[in-house]
């Protein structure tokens, strides 16, 4: 099996896993992996019922692809992340319920739980609202991802990147779970945040975790 074929197989499998986990619905959500100086990204209008390994579109970071093929409308956001962060080998974008709920408040996810440190710092930032599919959305995401592996996209959803597709997917799943837990914690009462010294210990431990 060639490296490209292997990547396509993993992309299709992960896309189906995201659907099973409730992270995507209909055509809302897209994934990609870096491939040399380009990327393999889910096609426009993809759904779990239509996705196949062959469906992923080989697309340059300038948006160029073979005639007749249509990469996801969010290709420019994926490309911006690959350009800005050399360590990014895969990107996952979802409209998962609790991430969307938090993103619609345009608030960051604060240090209410030590697992926030898994994303690289003491919060998960949220961008302002930016029109979907626009280069400006990619710029906003890149800014919010500085020293982070995930961010919320204002009134939109979330995006994550990782050194592998499995890691990018795990960041997306973890963020959805933490957003759900934070929403529940706020309903339960006043949320007590971890202080900076507590977060610093967690951040250091996560540097060697997994």
Backbone as ProteinMPNN parsed JSONL, in Angstrom:
{"seq_chain_A": "XXXXXXXXXXXXXXXXXXXXXXXXXXXXXXXXXXXXXXXXXXXXXXXXXXXXXXXXXXXXXXXXXXXXXXXXXXXXXXXXXXXXXXXXXXXXXXXXXXXXXXXXXXXXXXXXXXXXXXXXXXXXXXXXXXXXXXXXXXXXXXXXXXXXXXXXXXXXXXXXXXXXXXXXXXXXXXXXXXXXXXXXXXXXXXXXXXXXXXXXXXXXXXXXXX", "coords_chain_A": {"N_chain_A": [[0.852, -1.199, 0.0], [0.626, 2.177, -0.899], [2.007, 5.257, 0.525], [0.177, 7.389, 0.118], [-2.247, 6.03, -0.361], [-2.549, 4.76, 2.084], [-2.909, 6.967, 3.771], [-5.319, 7.929, 2.751], [-7.046, 5.824, 3.421], [-6.936, 5.942, 6.209], [-8.016, 8.495, 6.628], [-10.687, 8.177, 5.705], [-11.596, 6.234, 7.5], [-11.33, 7.612, 9.931], [-13.095, 9.726, 9.501], [-15.527, 8.373, 9.499], [-15.467, 7.466, 12.117], [-15.625, 9.868, 13.491], [-18.23, 10.584, 12.9], [-19.623, 8.523, 14.22], [-18.996, 9.192, 16.826], [-20.452, 11.459, 17.151], [-19.473, 13.895, 16.36], [-19.695, 15.087, 13.895], [-22.208, 15.999, 11.45], [-24.474, 15.432, 8.755], [-23.158, 17.362, 6.195], [-21.47, 18.847, 7.723], [-18.454, 19.554, 8.769], [-14.998, 18.71, 8.398], [-11.944, 17.095, 7.373], [-8.368, 16.707, 7.161], [-5.094, 15.734, 5.929], [-1.625, 16.469, 5.892], [0.197, 16.235, 2.861], [3.101, 15.778, 1.465], [3.881, 18.755, -0.103], [1.303, 19.535, -0.161], [-2.175, 18.773, 0.535], [-4.457, 16.21, 1.617], [-7.827, 16.326, 1.567], [-11.193, 16.257, 2.832], [-13.979, 16.086, 0.564], [-16.082, 18.714, -0.833], [-19.346, 18.892, 0.47], [-19.287, 16.4, 1.656], [-20.403, 13.418, 3.313], [-21.064, 10.95, 5.853], [-22.259, 8.866, 4.57], [-21.419, 9.032, 1.992], [-18.681, 9.124, 1.94], [-15.515, 7.937, 0.916], [-12.272, 6.348, 0.665], [-11.18, 7.171, -1.763], [-12.472, 9.53, -2.237], [-11.3, 11.713, -1.025], [-9.676, 14.783, -1.613], [-6.808, 15.643, -3.332], [-5.128, 18.476, -2.742], [-3.514, 21.533, -3.396], [-1.761, 23.871, -1.248], [-2.512, 26.253, -2.128], [-5.015, 25.928, -3.006], [-5.369, 24.651, -5.418], [-6.445, 21.935, -7.415], [-7.167, 18.799, -9.077], [-8.943, 19.035, -12.169], [-12.467, 19.215, -12.044], [-12.754, 18.254, -9.476], [-13.736, 18.992, -6.096], [-12.61, 20.412, -3.298], [-13.248, 20.582, 0.279], [-15.172, 23.408, 1.389], [-13.832, 24.723, 3.347], [-11.152, 24.59, 2.808], [-9.175, 26.575, 2.711], [-8.786, 27.365, 5.349], [-7.686, 25.066, 6.502], [-5.345, 24.975, 4.946], [-4.086, 27.358, 5.728], [-3.366, 26.758, 8.349], [-1.556, 24.631, 7.981], [0.452, 26.032, 6.659], [1.246, 27.855, 8.628], [2.007, 26.345, 10.844], [4.397, 24.117, 11.118], [4.514, 21.737, 12.483], [2.01, 20.696, 12.291], [0.372, 18.0, 11.1], [-2.069, 17.045, 10.498], [-5.49, 18.081, 10.302], [-8.538, 18.782, 11.931], [-11.874, 19.668, 11.695], [-14.891, 20.521, 13.203], [-18.477, 20.733, 13.79], [-19.436, 20.162, 16.307], [-21.822, 19.63, 18.955], [-21.467, 20.782, 21.659], [-19.137, 22.256, 21.444], [-19.959, 24.091, 19.511], [-21.969, 25.357, 20.994], [-20.436, 26.627, 23.019], [-18.825, 28.213, 21.357], [-20.669, 29.979, 20.366], [-21.042, 31.706, 22.413], [-18.822, 33.146, 22.268], [-16.756, 32.997, 24.072], [-13.673, 32.105, 25.654], [-12.573, 28.767, 26.502], [-12.074, 28.252, 29.784], [-9.573, 27.599, 32.451], [-10.921, 25.377, 33.966], [-10.57, 22.743, 34.426], [-7.934, 20.371, 34.735], [-7.291, 19.146, 32.314], [-7.426, 21.011, 30.324], [-4.883, 21.826, 29.902], [-3.893, 20.028, 28.087], [-4.12, 21.064, 25.566], [-2.087, 22.828, 25.298], [-1.839, 25.169, 26.806], [-3.257, 27.6, 29.121], [-5.876, 27.924, 28.463], [-8.531, 27.548, 26.012], [-8.781, 29.253, 23.174], [-11.195, 31.478, 21.625], [-12.248, 32.511, 18.466], [-13.342, 35.636, 16.912], [-16.523, 35.973, 15.152], [-16.251, 34.931, 11.834], [-16.798, 34.938, 8.365], [-17.676, 31.818, 6.981], [-15.529, 29.624, 5.121], [-13.853, 31.592, 4.166], [-10.694, 33.271, 3.469], [-10.065, 34.918, 5.612], [-11.087, 33.615, 7.818], [-9.3, 31.524, 8.136], [-7.031, 33.006, 8.864], [-7.873, 34.014, 11.323], [-8.167, 31.646, 12.781], [-5.524, 30.681, 12.783], [-4.296, 32.625, 14.377], [-5.627, 32.223, 16.858], [-4.729, 29.715, 17.436], [-2.115, 29.905, 18.219], [0.53, 28.504, 19.941], [-1.195, 26.519, 20.736], [-3.268, 23.579, 20.299], [-5.849, 23.453, 19.522], [-8.839, 25.356, 18.878], [-11.767, 27.367, 19.427], [-14.214, 28.428, 17.089], [-15.749, 31.369, 16.538], [-19.271, 31.465, 16.78], [-19.532, 29.212, 15.159], [-17.845, 26.665, 15.269], [-15.292, 24.319, 15.902], [-11.69, 23.818, 15.631], [-8.869, 21.717, 15.2], [-5.427, 20.661, 15.357], [-2.774, 18.288, 14.771], [0.14, 16.166, 15.351], [-0.366, 13.876, 14.101], [-3.101, 12.241, 12.415], [-4.67, 10.822, 14.197], [-4.05, 12.103, 16.627], [-4.991, 14.729, 16.135], [-7.699, 14.189, 15.84], [-8.261, 13.171, 18.423], [-7.839, 15.49, 19.941], [-9.999, 17.02, 19.039], [-12.175, 15.48, 19.924], [-11.694, 15.49, 22.703], [-11.962, 18.231, 23.243], [-14.671, 18.656, 22.679], [-15.852, 17.095, 24.714], [-14.86, 18.41, 27.034], [-15.991, 20.953, 26.694], [-18.684, 20.285, 26.999], [-18.645, 19.412, 29.674], [-17.892, 21.779, 30.963], [-20.077, 23.434, 30.43], [-22.047, 22.04, 31.863], [-20.93, 22.271, 34.426], [-21.198, 25.005, 34.913], [-23.932, 25.149, 35.061], [-24.304, 23.752, 37.391], [-23.325, 25.355, 39.4], [-21.183, 27.918, 40.818], [-18.215, 28.018, 39.085], [-15.061, 26.906, 39.997], [-11.92, 27.984, 39.188], [-8.753, 26.616, 38.182], [-5.641, 27.694, 39.545], [-2.78, 29.594, 38.312], [-0.351, 28.354, 39.016], [-1.142, 25.727, 39.484], [-2.045, 25.061, 36.942], [0.326, 25.308, 35.491], [1.84, 23.125, 36.376], [0.307, 21.023, 35.343], [0.526, 21.591, 32.601], [3.264, 21.169, 32.153], [3.417, 18.438, 32.733], [1.869, 17.381, 30.678], [3.506, 17.726, 28.515], [5.087, 15.518, 28.271], [3.274, 13.533, 28.123], [1.728, 10.625, 26.89]], "CA_chain_A": [[0.0, 0.0, 0.0], [1.421, 3.398, -0.98], [1.724, 6.212, 1.6], [-1.052, 8.133, -0.155], [-3.381, 5.13, -0.156], [-2.672, 4.567, 3.527], [-3.505, 8.191, 4.315], [-6.726, 7.972, 2.337], [-7.765, 4.832, 4.22], [-7.057, 6.468, 7.571], [-8.952, 9.621, 6.582], [-12.06, 7.671, 5.595], [-11.91, 5.568, 8.759], [-11.489, 8.642, 10.962], [-14.331, 10.459, 9.207], [-16.636, 7.539, 9.986], [-15.38, 7.462, 13.579], [-16.139, 11.159, 13.946], [-19.69, 10.51, 12.82], [-20.088, 7.648, 15.299], [-18.803, 9.904, 18.091], [-21.344, 12.61, 17.175], [-18.745, 15.146, 16.12], [-20.121, 15.674, 12.62], [-23.536, 15.616, 10.979], [-24.678, 15.806, 7.354], [-21.878, 17.739, 5.574], [-20.848, 19.832, 8.605], [-17.198, 19.061, 9.318], [-14.045, 18.294, 7.375], [-10.652, 16.669, 7.897], [-7.306, 16.652, 6.153], [-3.726, 15.426, 6.355], [-0.591, 17.025, 5.037], [0.777, 15.256, 1.936], [4.205, 16.515, 0.842], [3.628, 20.194, -0.016], [-0.128, 19.702, -0.409], [-2.977, 18.099, 1.562], [-5.601, 15.399, 1.236], [-8.911, 16.904, 2.361], [-12.516, 15.75, 2.486], [-14.572, 16.863, -0.52], [-17.258, 19.546, -0.551], [-20.589, 18.137, 0.563], [-19.06, 15.024, 2.119], [-21.187, 12.891, 4.425], [-20.609, 9.605, 6.193], [-22.835, 7.927, 3.614], [-20.775, 9.15, 0.682], [-17.225, 9.194, 2.029], [-14.679, 6.785, 0.58], [-10.869, 6.777, 0.606], [-10.913, 7.826, -3.043], [-13.174, 10.81, -2.304], [-10.49, 12.812, -0.502], [-9.151, 15.558, -2.735], [-5.435, 16.139, -3.233], [-5.275, 19.915, -2.964], [-2.368, 22.359, -3.037], [-2.048, 24.853, -0.206], [-3.094, 27.401, -2.818], [-6.372, 25.544, -3.396], [-5.427, 24.0, -6.718], [-6.663, 20.495, -7.431], [-7.483, 18.298, -10.411], [-10.198, 19.537, -12.754], [-13.667, 18.45, -11.743], [-12.812, 17.908, -8.065], [-14.059, 20.134, -5.237], [-12.264, 20.21, -1.889], [-14.109, 21.24, 1.254], [-15.206, 24.873, 1.328], [-12.922, 25.244, 4.363], [-9.777, 24.21, 2.47], [-8.221, 27.657, 2.975], [-8.479, 27.355, 6.783], [-6.728, 23.979, 6.674], [-4.079, 25.378, 4.326], [-3.457, 28.393, 6.556], [-2.778, 26.094, 9.519], [-0.362, 23.919, 7.521], [1.485, 27.022, 6.352], [1.703, 28.543, 9.836], [2.512, 25.429, 11.863], [5.043, 22.992, 10.452], [4.254, 20.517, 13.227], [0.656, 20.224, 11.971], [0.328, 16.971, 10.059], [-3.476, 16.754, 10.237], [-6.42, 19.101, 10.791], [-9.914, 18.31, 12.107], [-12.826, 20.763, 11.923], [-16.226, 19.985, 13.46], [-19.56, 21.554, 14.324], [-19.99, 19.342, 17.387], [-22.835, 20.397, 19.691], [-21.027, 21.581, 22.796], [-18.178, 23.246, 20.934], [-20.758, 25.151, 18.887], [-22.628, 26.109, 22.066], [-19.444, 27.524, 23.608], [-18.383, 29.169, 20.342], [-21.711, 30.989, 20.184], [-20.881, 32.709, 23.474], [-17.546, 33.802, 21.938], [-15.895, 32.967, 25.248], [-12.677, 31.053, 25.69], [-12.775, 27.712, 27.49], [-11.084, 28.618, 30.796], [-8.926, 26.485, 33.156], [-11.793, 24.783, 34.98], [-10.149, 21.353, 34.574], [-6.514, 20.284, 34.367], [-7.115, 18.674, 30.943], [-7.249, 22.159, 29.431], [-3.451, 21.883, 29.613], [-3.587, 19.138, 26.961], [-4.108, 21.847, 24.334], [-0.861, 23.607, 25.228], [-1.799, 26.382, 27.611], [-4.213, 27.707, 30.222], [-7.225, 28.14, 27.946], [-8.758, 27.301, 24.588], [-9.274, 30.543, 22.715], [-12.313, 31.531, 20.671], [-12.114, 33.611, 17.501], [-14.574, 36.352, 16.568], [-17.196, 35.355, 14.014], [-15.711, 35.254, 10.519], [-17.547, 34.202, 7.345], [-17.105, 30.497, 6.709], [-14.934, 29.435, 3.804], [-13.084, 32.769, 3.733], [-9.306, 33.31, 3.941], [-10.013, 35.601, 6.898], [-11.331, 32.63, 8.866], [-8.021, 30.856, 8.343], [-6.157, 33.916, 9.599], [-8.359, 34.066, 12.699], [-7.855, 30.362, 13.403], [-4.077, 30.636, 13.013], [-4.012, 33.463, 15.54], [-6.136, 31.594, 18.078], [-3.999, 28.467, 17.65], [-0.726, 30.124, 18.623], [0.901, 27.688, 21.109], [-2.341, 25.688, 21.069], [-3.59, 22.557, 19.299], [-7.275, 23.558, 19.176], [-9.516, 26.593, 19.249], [-13.169, 27.517, 19.051], [-14.452, 29.387, 16.0], [-16.93, 32.103, 16.962], [-20.556, 31.205, 16.109], [-19.241, 28.296, 14.059], [-17.483, 25.316, 15.678], [-13.94, 24.199, 16.442], [-10.698, 23.235, 14.742], [-7.693, 21.23, 15.911], [-4.379, 20.075, 14.52], [-1.92, 17.398, 15.527], [1.271, 15.561, 14.659], [-0.938, 12.752, 13.36], [-4.554, 12.367, 12.322], [-5.228, 10.312, 15.451], [-3.91, 13.136, 17.653], [-5.907, 15.823, 15.817], [-9.046, 13.701, 16.17], [-8.388, 13.107, 19.876], [-8.011, 16.86, 20.434], [-11.373, 17.428, 18.733], [-13.072, 14.759, 20.83], [-11.469, 15.985, 24.063], [-12.53, 19.575, 23.358], [-16.125, 18.524, 22.759], [-16.193, 16.598, 26.046], [-14.591, 19.452, 28.015], [-17.02, 21.996, 26.55], [-19.903, 19.758, 27.624], [-18.461, 19.406, 31.121], [-17.896, 23.155, 31.458], [-21.464, 23.9, 30.397], [-22.715, 21.402, 33.004], [-20.399, 22.843, 35.659], [-21.822, 26.316, 35.104], [-25.315, 24.907, 35.489], [-24.273, 23.22, 38.749], [-23.003, 26.409, 40.355], [-20.021, 28.745, 40.505], [-17.089, 27.176, 38.698], [-13.785, 27.316, 40.592], [-10.859, 27.785, 38.209], [-7.409, 26.295, 38.654], [-4.766, 28.861, 39.486], [-1.712, 29.471, 37.324], [0.649, 27.369, 39.445], [-1.73, 24.407, 39.256], [-2.044, 24.84, 35.488], [1.705, 25.141, 35.022], [2.225, 21.743, 36.646], [-0.389, 20.178, 34.36], [1.111, 21.849, 31.285], [4.56, 20.479, 32.108], [3.19, 16.989, 32.672], [1.335, 17.021, 29.373], [4.566, 17.764, 27.513], [5.631, 14.164, 28.129], [2.147, 12.6, 28.233], [1.386, 9.878, 25.664]], "C_chain_A": [[0.888, 1.25, 0.0], [1.097, 4.32, 0.188], [0.433, 6.995, 1.37], [-2.284, 7.27, 0.081], [-3.632, 4.912, 1.331], [-3.315, 5.785, 4.186], [-4.989, 8.285, 3.966], [-7.572, 7.0, 3.167], [-7.986, 5.355, 5.64], [-8.034, 7.641, 7.627], [-10.398, 9.138, 6.557], [-12.491, 7.01, 6.898], [-12.159, 6.581, 9.869], [-12.761, 9.437, 10.755], [-15.533, 9.683, 9.725], [-16.65, 7.494, 11.512], [-15.914, 8.768, 14.162], [-17.659, 11.187, 13.921], [-20.245, 9.665, 13.962], [-20.0, 8.339, 16.654], [-19.694, 11.142, 18.203], [-20.657, 13.933, 16.941], [-19.146, 15.832, 14.824], [-21.54, 15.22, 12.299], [-23.721, 16.164, 9.568], [-23.308, 16.147, 6.748], [-21.123, 18.751, 6.429], [-19.621, 19.237, 9.273], [-16.294, 18.59, 8.202], [-12.711, 17.96, 8.024], [-9.636, 16.627, 6.772], [-6.023, 16.143, 6.781], [-2.77, 16.102, 5.38], [-0.062, 15.911, 4.134], [1.823, 15.97, 1.092], [3.95, 18.015, 0.984], [2.166, 20.52, -0.322], [-0.892, 19.036, 0.741], [-4.026, 17.218, 0.888], [-6.735, 15.826, 2.145], [-10.249, 16.342, 1.907], [-13.167, 16.656, 1.444], [-15.74, 17.725, -0.053], [-18.49, 18.654, -0.514], [-20.438, 16.72, 1.06], [-20.02, 14.675, 3.254], [-20.698, 11.483, 4.701], [-21.136, 8.573, 5.204], [-22.129, 7.949, 2.269], [-19.252, 9.055, 0.738], [-16.572, 7.858, 1.669], [-13.224, 7.25, 0.592], [-10.562, 7.568, -0.662], [-11.516, 9.217, -3.125], [-12.312, 11.981, -1.843], [-9.696, 13.458, -1.631], [-7.718, 16.013, -2.449], [-5.435, 17.596, -3.671], [-4.013, 20.652, -2.545], [-2.747, 23.343, -1.951], [-2.513, 26.178, -0.794], [-4.496, 27.094, -3.328], [-6.481, 24.832, -4.723], [-5.606, 22.494, -6.572], [-7.036, 20.083, -8.853], [-8.838, 18.817, -10.876], [-11.353, 18.613, -12.404], [-13.806, 18.049, -10.29], [-13.061, 19.164, -7.231], [-13.678, 19.811, -3.793], [-13.271, 20.908, -0.989], [-14.048, 22.756, 1.117], [-14.264, 25.504, 2.348], [-11.464, 24.918, 4.066], [-8.78, 25.303, 2.85], [-7.869, 27.744, 4.458], [-7.47, 26.243, 7.086], [-5.357, 24.397, 6.139], [-3.346, 26.411, 5.169], [-2.763, 27.778, 7.765], [-1.518, 25.333, 9.121], [0.784, 24.885, 7.214], [2.096, 27.618, 7.621], [2.408, 27.618, 10.816], [3.073, 24.175, 11.207], [4.791, 21.686, 11.172], [2.873, 19.923, 12.93], [0.709, 19.236, 10.812], [-1.101, 16.585, 9.704], [-4.328, 17.835, 10.877], [-7.825, 18.511, 10.838], [-10.791, 19.508, 12.441], [-14.215, 20.161, 12.103], [-17.2, 21.083, 13.873], [-20.233, 20.777, 15.46], [-20.777, 20.212, 18.364], [-22.277, 21.318, 20.763], [-19.953, 22.587, 22.423], [-18.915, 24.407, 20.274], [-21.422, 26.009, 19.962], [-21.655, 27.091, 22.716], [-19.021, 28.6, 22.622], [-19.399, 30.281, 20.128], [-21.756, 31.989, 21.334], [-19.66, 33.584, 23.214], [-16.64, 33.947, 23.163], [-14.847, 31.876, 25.08], [-13.123, 29.959, 26.656], [-11.694, 27.893, 28.545], [-10.527, 27.392, 31.527], [-9.767, 25.932, 34.302], [-11.375, 23.347, 35.295], [-8.706, 21.238, 34.088], [-6.3, 19.841, 32.929], [-7.079, 19.799, 29.916], [-5.792, 22.25, 29.002], [-3.067, 21.013, 28.432], [-3.483, 19.893, 25.642], [-2.933, 22.816, 24.264], [-0.773, 24.839, 26.092], [-2.88, 26.396, 28.664], [-5.626, 28.029, 29.763], [-7.312, 27.575, 26.524], [-9.438, 28.553, 24.062], [-10.464, 30.394, 21.765], [-12.111, 32.729, 19.753], [-13.389, 34.442, 17.464], [-15.298, 35.571, 15.462], [-16.56, 35.853, 12.725], [-16.444, 34.38, 9.508], [-16.875, 32.878, 6.999], [-16.555, 30.431, 5.29], [-14.067, 30.581, 3.319], [-11.635, 32.658, 4.206], [-9.178, 33.963, 5.314], [-10.274, 34.64, 8.05], [-10.053, 31.859, 9.169], [-7.07, 31.714, 9.151], [-6.558, 33.975, 11.072], [-8.006, 32.78, 13.445], [-6.365, 30.269, 13.721], [-3.702, 31.466, 14.237], [-4.437, 32.815, 16.844], [-5.389, 30.312, 18.418], [-2.539, 28.677, 18.058], [-0.44, 29.41, 19.944], [-0.272, 26.851, 21.611], [-2.566, 24.65, 19.963], [-5.067, 22.562, 18.925], [-7.778, 24.935, 19.548], [-10.98, 26.486, 18.862], [-13.261, 28.591, 17.977], [-15.783, 30.073, 16.276], [-18.165, 31.846, 16.114], [-20.42, 30.205, 14.965], [-18.963, 26.88, 14.562], [-16.104, 25.289, 16.297], [-12.998, 23.687, 15.363], [-9.487, 22.832, 15.583], [-6.658, 20.748, 14.908], [-3.501, 19.2, 15.391], [-0.784, 16.859, 14.69], [0.867, 14.301, 13.907], [-2.436, 12.973, 13.299], [-5.211, 11.884, 13.607], [-5.164, 11.368, 16.545], [-4.864, 14.3, 17.389], [-7.344, 15.434, 16.148], [-9.251, 13.667, 17.683], [-8.535, 14.49, 20.493], [-9.444, 17.339, 20.196], [-12.364, 16.772, 19.676], [-12.928, 15.269, 22.254], [-12.087, 17.37, 24.244], [-14.047, 19.52, 23.451], [-16.55, 18.073, 24.156], [-15.976, 17.679, 27.1], [-15.588, 20.608, 27.908], [-18.328, 21.545, 27.199], [-19.795, 19.805, 29.141], [-18.468, 20.815, 31.694], [-19.31, 23.726, 31.476], [-22.236, 23.321, 31.574], [-22.226, 21.989, 34.321], [-21.019, 24.207, 35.939], [-23.269, 26.178, 35.555], [-25.362, 24.451, 36.95], [-23.999, 24.293, 39.791], [-21.824, 27.233, 39.894], [-18.826, 27.832, 40.232], [-15.802, 27.745, 39.293], [-12.673, 26.975, 39.607], [-9.553, 27.363, 38.889], [-6.546, 27.553, 38.591], [-3.572, 28.568, 38.582], [-0.675, 28.433, 37.727], [0.139, 25.951, 39.233], [-1.724, 24.059, 37.773], [-0.646, 24.592, 34.971], [2.195, 23.715, 35.245], [1.594, 20.806, 35.621], [0.205, 20.351, 32.967], [2.438, 21.12, 31.139], [4.376, 18.972, 31.997], [2.683, 16.55, 31.308], [2.405, 17.042, 28.276], [5.161, 16.388, 27.27], [4.532, 13.099, 28.195], [1.902, 11.932, 26.888], [2.472, 9.866, 24.636]], "O_chain_A": [[1.802, 1.359, 0.817], [0.03, 4.194, 0.79], [-0.322, 7.24, 2.311], [-3.262, 7.735, 0.665], [-4.777, 4.883, 1.782], [-4.17, 5.642, 5.06], [-5.808, 8.677, 4.798], [-8.689, 7.33, 3.565], [-9.076, 5.229, 6.198], [-8.801, 7.759, 8.582], [-11.236, 9.638, 7.307], [-13.62, 7.2, 7.35], [-13.092, 6.427, 10.657], [-13.439, 9.788, 11.721], [-16.446, 10.258, 10.316], [-17.716, 7.484, 12.127], [-16.575, 8.769, 15.201], [-18.295, 11.745, 14.815], [-21.227, 10.048, 14.599], [-20.832, 8.101, 17.53], [-19.694, 11.807, 19.239], [-21.196, 14.985, 17.285], [-18.954, 17.039, 14.677], [-22.012, 14.2, 12.801], [-23.193, 17.222, 9.226], [-22.397, 15.319, 6.781], [-20.234, 19.44, 5.929], [-19.744, 18.491, 10.244], [-16.771, 18.119, 7.169], [-12.385, 18.475, 9.094], [-9.985, 16.525, 5.596], [-5.879, 16.121, 8.004], [-3.076, 16.277, 4.201], [0.109, 14.776, 4.58], [1.496, 16.672, 0.135], [3.815, 18.499, 2.108], [1.838, 21.646, -0.697], [-0.318, 18.767, 1.796], [-4.424, 17.454, -0.253], [-6.628, 15.706, 3.365], [-10.42, 15.992, 0.74], [-12.932, 17.864, 1.441], [-16.314, 17.48, 1.008], [-18.66, 17.773, -1.357], [-21.352, 15.91, 0.909], [-20.398, 15.534, 4.051], [-19.999, 10.889, 3.881], [-20.525, 7.52, 5.022], [-22.228, 6.998, 1.494], [-18.601, 8.921, -0.298], [-17.035, 6.793, 2.077], [-12.974, 8.454, 0.534], [-9.78, 8.518, -0.636], [-11.126, 10.009, -3.983], [-12.565, 13.123, -2.229], [-9.125, 12.779, -2.484], [-7.454, 16.682, -1.45], [-5.71, 17.907, -4.83], [-3.495, 20.42, -1.453], [-3.93, 23.621, -1.751], [-2.863, 27.106, -0.065], [-5.099, 27.92, -4.012], [-7.577, 24.441, -5.122], [-4.993, 21.864, -5.711], [-7.2, 20.933, -9.727], [-9.754, 19.012, -10.077], [-11.23, 17.39, -12.461], [-14.859, 17.552, -9.89], [-12.65, 20.262, -7.608], [-14.354, 19.019, -3.137], [-14.059, 21.732, -1.454], [-13.008, 23.318, 0.773], [-13.93, 26.684, 2.236], [-10.626, 24.961, 4.967], [-7.662, 25.001, 3.266], [-6.759, 28.157, 4.797], [-6.516, 26.451, 7.835], [-4.337, 24.197, 6.798], [-2.125, 26.348, 5.311], [-1.688, 28.229, 8.161], [-0.517, 25.378, 9.837], [1.946, 24.582, 7.481], [3.302, 27.856, 7.688], [3.306, 28.048, 11.541], [2.327, 23.286, 10.795], [4.846, 20.624, 10.553], [2.602, 18.774, 13.281], [1.05, 19.599, 9.686], [-1.328, 15.878, 8.722], [-3.935, 18.435, 11.877], [-8.254, 17.827, 9.908], [-10.49, 20.27, 13.359], [-14.672, 19.384, 11.264], [-16.812, 22.189, 14.248], [-21.46, 20.746, 15.554], [-20.446, 21.378, 18.577], [-22.582, 22.511, 20.775], [-19.869, 23.658, 23.024], [-18.544, 25.567, 20.453], [-21.439, 27.236, 19.862], [-22.0, 28.251, 22.941], [-18.872, 29.764, 22.994], [-19.036, 31.396, 19.754], [-22.435, 33.011, 21.239], [-19.479, 34.625, 23.847], [-15.864, 34.897, 23.27], [-15.097, 30.851, 24.445], [-13.957, 30.2, 27.529], [-10.514, 27.71, 28.248], [-10.954, 26.269, 31.261], [-9.372, 26.008, 35.465], [-11.781, 22.795, 36.318], [-8.304, 21.922, 33.147], [-5.245, 20.117, 32.358], [-6.737, 19.566, 28.757], [-5.488, 22.688, 27.893], [-2.017, 21.231, 27.828], [-2.837, 19.424, 24.706], [-2.792, 23.546, 23.283], [0.266, 25.499, 26.116], [-3.375, 25.343, 29.066], [-6.482, 28.37, 30.579], [-6.311, 27.183, 25.926], [-10.555, 28.873, 24.468], [-10.697, 29.332, 21.188], [-11.833, 33.834, 20.219], [-14.426, 33.985, 17.945], [-14.747, 34.622, 14.904], [-16.356, 37.054, 12.548], [-16.686, 33.202, 9.771], [-15.669, 32.821, 6.757], [-17.053, 31.097, 4.382], [-13.591, 30.557, 2.184], [-11.366, 32.025, 5.227], [-8.291, 33.61, 6.092], [-9.741, 34.827, 9.143], [-9.757, 31.572, 10.33], [-6.375, 31.209, 10.032], [-5.703, 33.984, 11.958], [-7.595, 32.823, 14.605], [-5.987, 29.829, 14.807], [-2.874, 31.042, 15.043], [-3.698, 32.85, 17.828], [-5.413, 29.868, 19.566], [-1.804, 27.703, 18.223], [-1.094, 29.681, 20.951], [-0.329, 26.513, 22.793], [-2.11, 24.826, 18.833], [-5.494, 21.758, 18.096], [-7.22, 25.602, 20.42], [-11.372, 25.626, 18.074], [-12.48, 29.543, 17.964], [-16.831, 29.428, 16.25], [-18.13, 31.984, 14.891], [-21.092, 30.32, 13.94], [-19.76, 25.977, 14.31], [-15.775, 26.138, 17.126], [-13.431, 23.189, 14.324], [-9.128, 23.51, 16.545], [-6.978, 20.464, 13.754], [-3.483, 19.352, 16.613], [-0.739, 17.062, 13.477], [1.665, 13.728, 13.166], [-2.982, 13.792, 14.038], [-6.196, 12.467, 14.06], [-6.114, 11.521, 17.313], [-5.484, 14.807, 18.324], [-8.111, 16.243, 16.669], [-10.298, 14.087, 18.174], [-9.274, 14.656, 21.464], [-10.033, 17.99, 21.059], [-13.283, 17.423, 20.172], [-13.928, 15.463, 22.945], [-12.673, 17.651, 25.289], [-14.645, 20.266, 24.226], [-17.504, 18.611, 24.718], [-16.822, 17.853, 27.977], [-15.984, 21.178, 28.925], [-18.997, 22.331, 27.869], [-20.745, 20.193, 29.821], [-18.988, 21.036, 32.788], [-19.696, 24.417, 32.419], [-23.002, 24.036, 32.22], [-23.021, 22.186, 35.24], [-21.328, 24.524, 37.088], [-23.767, 26.99, 36.335], [-26.33, 24.722, 37.662], [-24.401, 24.151, 40.945], [-21.498, 27.247, 38.707], [-18.479, 26.982, 41.052], [-15.494, 28.924, 39.113], [-12.502, 25.814, 39.235], [-9.297, 27.722, 40.038], [-6.703, 28.377, 37.69], [-3.379, 27.435, 38.142], [-0.168, 27.704, 36.874], [0.904, 25.067, 38.845], [-1.44, 22.925, 37.387], [-0.452, 23.747, 34.098], [2.89, 23.158, 34.395], [2.253, 19.909, 35.096], [0.371, 19.375, 32.234], [2.701, 20.516, 30.099], [5.096, 18.307, 31.252], [3.027, 15.468, 30.834], [2.218, 16.436, 27.221], [5.68, 16.116, 26.187], [4.822, 11.908, 28.309], [1.872, 12.605, 25.858], [2.306, 9.275, 23.569]]}, "name": "protein", "num_of_chains": 1, "seq": "XXXXXXXXXXXXXXXXXXXXXXXXXXXXXXXXXXXXXXXXXXXXXXXXXXXXXXXXXXXXXXXXXXXXXXXXXXXXXXXXXXXXXXXXXXXXXXXXXXXXXXXXXXXXXXXXXXXXXXXXXXXXXXXXXXXXXXXXXXXXXXXXXXXXXXXXXXXXXXXXXXXXXXXXXXXXXXXXXXXXXXXXXXXXXXXXXXXXXXXXXXXXXXXXXX"}
